[in-house]
């Protein structure tokens, strides 16, 4: 029943809009962060990030905003950049001013020889995190995304284990997060421990929750999974779930 271009949790924002009003509306809806989707240059992205931070909102964005590309998105102060597959645009110098302009380059993109050194440097300077979403990448035949995750991880950029997939199909044994962790290890060269960190403490940092989530420590939420084997030795042991503790309470299995 709301205007198609405005709901507190989904707003069409343009240069000249009152960005403080935008963020106040978002925060009043219960949001703890904002996700910037598409159609912004690096200057306006920086303005959006500044407004979000003024109101205590965590700034996320697609890695590629058209025309702002990943290194420019990171330089604007975005905390979390989603989708490794969008890095196919990083090395294009002139993207024009619209998605249509950029897609004129699509058949010329060199996905096998992406130079991500500049992005990695900027990301580390700004403490940005790549939300890799390899699961959705491999669902859509974008296997080059694993090389993106590998390169930025080896350069010291934090990588979170996001999937961009929330649906549990009947044939799925485990949630897609397990597939994401496996792809980080098997396709992007992560160690077992680094992949686990991507799904725990780094994942907590993506939403500003590292002070109360993501690791076992005094004062943090008691959300704990006890396994029947060491996943650092064999990542398959993540599936050997013996006990789940949520909020300090043991969750009984209905089996």
C-alpha positions in Angstrom: 0.0 0.0 0.0 3.0 2.3 -0.1 4.5 4.4 -2.9 6.5 2.2 -5.2 9.5 4.5 -4.7 9.3 4.8 -0.9 8.9 2.5 2.0 11.1 3.1 5.1 13.0 -0.2 4.3 13.2 0.3 0.5 13.8 3.8 -0.8 14.7 5.3 -4.2 17.3 7.9 -3.3 18.6 10.5 -5.7 21.2 13.4 -5.5 19.5 16.3 -3.9 17.4 14.3 -1.5 17.6 14.9 2.2 19.8 12.0 3.2 19.3 12.5 6.9 15.6 12.1 6.4 16.3 8.9 4.4 18.4 7.4 7.2 16.0 8.5 10.0 13.1 6.7 8.1 15.3 3.6 7.6 16.3 3.5 11.3 12.8 4.0 12.5 11.8 0.9 10.6 14.1 -1.2 12.8 17.0 -1.3 10.4 20.6 -1.5 11.7 22.2 -0.9 8.4 21.5 0.2 4.8 22.2 -1.6 1.6 23.1 0.5 -1.5 22.0 -1.3 -4.6 22.6 0.4 -7.9 23.0 3.5 -10.0 25.4 5.7 -7.9 28.8 7.2 -8.6 31.7 7.3 -6.1 30.9 10.8 -4.9 27.2 10.2 -4.1 28.1 6.8 -2.6 30.4 8.6 -0.2 27.5 10.9 0.7 25.2 8.0 1.4 27.8 6.3 3.5 28.4 9.5 5.5 24.7 9.9 6.2 24.3 6.3 7.2 27.2 6.5 9.7 25.8 9.8 11.1 22.7 7.8 12.1 24.5 4.7 13.4 23.7 2.5 10.4 26.1 0.0 8.9 26.7 0.8 5.2 26.5 -2.2 2.8 26.6 -2.1 -1.0 26.7 -4.2 -4.1 30.4 -4.4 -5.1 29.5 -2.8 -8.4 27.1 0.2 -8.3 27.3 1.4 -11.9 29.2 3.5 -12.4 31.1 3.2 -9.0 33.2 0.1 -9.2 34.5 -2.1 -6.3 37.6 -0.1 -5.4 35.6 3.1 -5.5 32.8 1.6 -3.4 35.4 0.5 -0.8 37.1 4.0 -0.9 33.7 5.6 -0.2 33.7 3.9 3.2 31.2 1.0 2.6 31.8 -1.6 5.2 30.6 -4.7 3.3 30.7 -5.2 -0.4 28.5 -8.1 -1.7 29.1 -10.5 -4.6 32.5 -11.5 -5.9 31.1 -11.9 -9.4 30.6 -8.2 -9.7 34.4 -7.7 -9.6 34.4 -8.5 -13.3 34.0 -4.7 -13.8 36.9 -3.6 -11.6 39.5 -3.1 -14.3 37.2 -1.2 -16.7 38.3 2.5 -16.7 35.3 4.2 -18.4 32.0 2.8 -17.3 29.8 5.7 -18.5 27.0 7.0 -16.4 24.5 4.1 -16.5 24.1 0.4 -16.3 23.4 0.4 -20.1 26.6 2.2 -20.8 28.6 -0.3 -18.7 27.0 -3.3 -20.3 28.4 -2.2 -23.7 31.6 -3.6 -22.3 30.2 -6.9 -21.2 31.6 -9.1 -24.0 35.0 -7.5 -23.6 35.5 -8.2 -19.9 38.6 -10.3 -19.0 37.4 -12.3 -16.0 40.4 -14.6 -16.1 43.0 -11.9 -15.5 41.5 -9.5 -13.0 44.0 -7.3 -11.3 42.6 -6.7 -7.8 45.7 -5.3 -6.2 44.3 -1.7 -6.1 41.0 -2.9 -4.6 42.8 -5.0 -2.0 44.8 -2.0 -0.9 41.8 0.3 -0.7 39.7 -2.3 1.1 42.4 -2.9 3.8 42.8 0.9 4.3 39.1 1.2 4.9 38.7 -2.1 6.8 36.1 -3.3 4.2 34.8 -6.8 4.0 33.9 -8.8 0.9 30.7 -10.8 1.2 31.7 -13.3 -1.4 28.5 -15.2 -2.1 30.2 -18.0 -4.0 27.2 -20.2 -3.6 25.0 -18.0 -5.8 27.9 -17.4 -8.2 28.4 -21.1 -8.8 24.6 -21.5 -9.2 24.8 -19.1 -12.1 28.0 -20.4 -13.8 30.3 -17.6 -12.5 33.1 -19.8 -11.3 35.6 -17.0 -11.8 34.2 -15.5 -8.5 36.3 -18.1 -6.6 39.4 -16.6 -8.0 38.2 -13.1 -6.9 37.8 -14.4 -3.3 41.1 -16.1 -3.4 43.0 -13.0 -4.6 41.5 -10.6 -2.1 41.8 -13.1 0.8 45.5 -13.7 -0.1 46.0 -9.9 -0.1 44.7 -9.7 3.4 41.1 -8.5 2.8 38.5 -9.9 5.2 36.0 -12.3 3.4 32.6 -13.2 4.9 30.8 -16.4 4.1 27.5 -15.1 2.6 25.4 -17.1 0.3 22.8 -14.7 -1.1 20.4 -17.7 -0.8 17.8 -18.2 1.9 15.6 -21.0 0.5 16.0 -24.5 1.8 15.0 -27.0 -0.9 13.7 -30.4 0.0 16.8 -32.1 -1.4 19.2 -30.0 0.7 20.9 -31.9 3.5 22.2 -28.7 5.2 21.7 -24.9 4.7 23.7 -23.3 1.8 26.2 -21.8 4.2 27.8 -25.3 4.4 28.2 -25.1 0.6 29.7 -21.6 0.8 32.3 -22.8 3.3 33.1 -25.7 1.1 33.6 -23.5 -1.9 35.8 -21.1 0.0 38.0 -24.1 0.8 37.8 -26.2 -2.4 37.7 -23.4 -5.0 39.2 -20.3 -3.3 42.0 -21.9 -1.4 41.0 -21.0 2.1 42.2 -23.0 5.0 39.6 -24.7 7.1 40.1 -22.3 9.9 39.9 -19.2 7.6 36.7 -20.5 6.2 35.2 -21.0 9.6 36.3 -17.5 10.6 34.5 -16.2 7.5 31.3 -17.8 8.8 31.7 -16.7 12.4 33.6 -13.7 13.7 34.0 -12.0 10.3 30.3 -12.7 9.5 29.5 -11.1 12.9 31.5 -8.0 12.0 29.5 -7.5 8.8 26.5 -6.4 10.8 28.4 -4.8 13.7 27.8 -7.7 16.0 31.4 -8.8 16.7 31.1 -7.6 20.3 28.4 -10.1 21.1 28.5 -12.7 18.4 30.9 -14.7 16.3 33.2 -16.3 19.0 33.0 -17.8 22.4 34.0 -15.3 25.0 32.8 -14.0 28.4 29.9 -11.5 27.9 29.0 -12.7 24.4 25.7 -14.4 23.4 25.9 -18.1 24.3 25.1 -19.4 20.8 27.3 -22.5 20.5 27.4 -25.6 18.3 29.2 -28.6 19.8 30.6 -31.0 17.1 31.6 -34.6 17.2 34.9 -33.9 15.4 37.4 -31.2 14.7 36.4 -29.2 11.6 39.9 -27.7 11.4 41.1 -31.3 10.7 38.2 -32.2 8.4 35.6 -29.6 7.4 33.0 -32.4 7.0 33.0 -32.5 10.8 30.9 -29.3 10.7 28.0 -31.6 9.9 28.5 -33.8 13.0 26.3 -31.7 15.2 25.9 -33.1 18.7 24.5 -30.2 20.7 23.1 -26.7 19.9 23.0 -24.0 22.5 21.0 -20.9 21.6 21.0 -18.0 24.0 22.4 -20.2 26.7 19.7 -22.8 26.4 20.2 -26.3 25.0 18.0 -26.9 22.0 16.5 -30.4 22.1 16.2 -32.3 18.9 12.8 -33.4 17.8 13.9 -36.8 16.6 
